[in-house]
C-alpha cells in the first residue's frame, strides 16, 4: 500500500502537474478539471481515496476489475487515457479562473488533433460550460464534437460531488462506453 502524503507533501504539491496518460488510437481520453493536491503529491490521476473515478470506470464497464491510481500509466493498453483541462494542482477547482479553463479547452483541441482519440470525456459540467463557453450544456454527448471525435461530458467523480452517487456515475460512464462501441 502506498504511503499517504503528509500535510507538508500536500502543501508542496500546490502548482505541480500530473503527467498526461496518452497514446495513439485511444478510444477515450478522460479529462479532469485539474489535479488535486493529493494527486499531485503522489503523481497519479484521481488518487484521493474519496474520488470515485476508478470505481465508475469499472462500474461503467471500461475495466473488468477495480484499477488503482498507481496503474494509471497502463490505461493506454486498454484504449484509455487521462489528461486535465488545467495542469496545475490546487486544493479546489474553484481556485481556477475562466482564462485558465478556456486555455485548457484550446490545449484539449490541439491534443485531440494530434492524438486523434475517438472521444474526449470532460469530467465536470461546470468546468466544461466555462471552458467551452457553452452555458446550457448538459451531461452526455456534445453536438459540437472535438476535432474528428466525440465530445462527452460526465459528472465530476470527486467525492465532493453529492449530486451524483456511484450508481449514477457508473451509469453515465456505461452510456459513454455504449456510444463508443457503436461508433
Buried (B, 14 or more C-beta within 10 A) or exposed (E): EEEEBEEEBBEBBBEBBBEBBBBEEBBBBBBBBBBBBBBBBBBBBBBBEEBBBBBBBBBBBBBEEEBEBEEBEEBBEEBBBBBBBBBBBBEEBEEBEEEBBBBBBEBBBEBBEEBEBBBBBBBBBBBBBBBBEBEEBEBEBBEEBBBEBBBBBBBBBBEEBEEBEEEBBBBBBBBBBEBBEEE
